C-alpha cells in the first residue's frame, strides 16, 4: 500500500468542491493519514470568542484535499473507507450564530423575532474516558457525553464544471453532516470528473441527528482512510455501508425532498442488489427503513435512509468492497 501523510498549511485548505487543483495524485488502494482543521479554522478557543468577530466568511469549513485518484473517470464509483478518526485537540467548540440554525428565523425563513444571541461553548475532551464535557453557561449543569467522532464533509468535484461551497451538500457529497460518516464506514461517491478530486474535513467530536443549532462539537481531526476505485456503478446520491447497515444520503430543500431523494436511491440500490422492481422495492423499504436526519441547517438539508443488513439477504455490495477494506484496515497500525 502507498501511504500518504498530509497536514495542510492554512494556505493549502480548499474552500470549495470543484475549481481547486489537487494537492496529491494517488493510486487506488492508497492509505491516507490526514489532518483536518475544524469548521471554525481553530479560531474559537474560549467562551469569550464570538463567531461574528473571529470568523471570516466565506472562509469557514476548510477541506483537506482535493486528491486526484489515478484511473477515476466520470461514471465510476469512489470508495472511501474511514479506518480511524481521532480528535487532534483536547477541546472542541460549538456556537449559536444569529440567523443560522434549525430553531431560529433566517433571511429565508423571515420572522419579526430578534435573532438568537451569539454564544460559544467549549467542550473539554477526555481522551482516556473517550468523552467530551458539556458545561452550561446559565446554570451549573455539566454532562460527560460519549465521544462519537465523525466527518461532516466528504465529497468529490461536482459535474459540469460546477464549483460549490464547502458549506453545501448535494449529489457530490459535501457538507452532509451525517453521524453515519464514522470510523468503520465506507462511503461510495459517484465520480463526475477525471481523478474524482475528493476532499474531506469538518470533524465533529460528536453531533446529534439534525445538527439542530447548526454547529456540532467542532474539532480538528486525525483521519486515517483507505481509497478504492470501482469502475462504473456511480450512485445518484452518496451511499454509506457499515458492517450493520446500508445508508443513502439525500440533500435538498425542503427537507422532505432530501428524504425523498434518499428513499428513491435506496429503492434503486435494492434493484441493483436483488433485482427488485420499483414497486416491490418501495413496499419493502416502507416496512424496514429508518430515516435519521443528518442536517436541517445547511444550504441544503440532508436526510438519511438507513436499512439494517440483517433484514436483507446477503448480497455483493459493490463487489464486496466494504468487507475487503475492513480487512485491509485491520492491518493498518
Secondary structure, 3 states (H helix, E strand, C coil): CCEEEEECCHHHCECEECCCCCCEEECCCCEEEEEECCCCCCCCCCCCCCHHHHCCCCCCCCEEEEEEECCCCCCCEEEEEEEEEEECCCEEEEEEECCECCCCCCCCCCCCCCCCCCEEEEEEEECCCCEEEEECCCCCCEEEEECCCEEEEEECCCCCCCCEECCCEECCEECCCCCCCCCCCEEEEECCCCCEEEEEEEEECCCCCECCCCCCCECCEEEEEEEEEECCCCCCCCEEECCCEEEEEEEECCHHHHHHHHHHHHHHHHHHHHCCCHHHHHHHHHHHCECCEEECCCCCEEEEEEEEHHHCCCCCHHHHHHHHHHHHHCCCC
